[in-house]
Amino acid sequence: MMKPSVSAAILAAGTSTRMNEMKQLAKIQGTYMLKYVIDQVSNHPFQHIFVIIGHQADIVMKMIQVEDKRVQWLVNDQYKQGQSTSFKLAMEQARQYGDAVMMFLADQPLIEKETVNIVLNEGITRVQEEPFIVRPMYEKKEGHPVYWGNIHALDCSAVNGDKGGKTLMEELERMLIPVHDQGVLVDVDTCEDYKKVNDLMKRKSPSTH
């Protein structure tokens, strides 16, 4: 059986209202946080990597240089209407190239490489015709990234507001995979979160960016 063509999508269109600076351009280990996440995602064999931006998109694209030809910027002009608009844009683009997409959040830089591998491999090897998702779970709490399978059969019309794909997740068959990676839950929403993430990364790998 042929393996599905899997794209990745990084949702990064938000306004960072609870931080004093743009999250996308906040520094993590010496580089912009969005660039750090893009680099992490690029370590995996995705066919395409879509980065959905919106707030100050021109500045983001100017400041972040990406050499990987799989990476494609997608500008969401409707980002103020909530994360669902970025989710739909990513899903629409991914459907043009394959049957599956893995969704990442731009403010979650702590996810370990092995976690992505586990979720990706589980999604690729799953055989069924209906849409489904695969999610990592840390201490019984569901996190990211989320693998969406058989996306051509997925109806996204009811997705709206700032919940992204959460409403769809409740309707689909889900496979939850326990992982020893708190990074699947840790995101950067506030200045306090930002400091915590930087501290965690320094303790984890003091000699790397």
Secondary structure, 3 states (H helix, E strand, C coil): CCCCCEEEEEEECCCCCCCCCCHHHCEECCEEHHHHHHHHHHCCCCCCEEEEECCCHHHHHHHCCCCCCCEEEEECCCHHHCHHHHHHHHHHHHHCCCCEEEEEECCCCCCCHHHHHHHHHHHHHCCCCCCEEEEEEECCEECCCEEEECHHHCCCCCCCCCCCCHHHHCCCEEEEEECCCHHHCCCCCCHHHHHHHHHHHHHHCCCCC
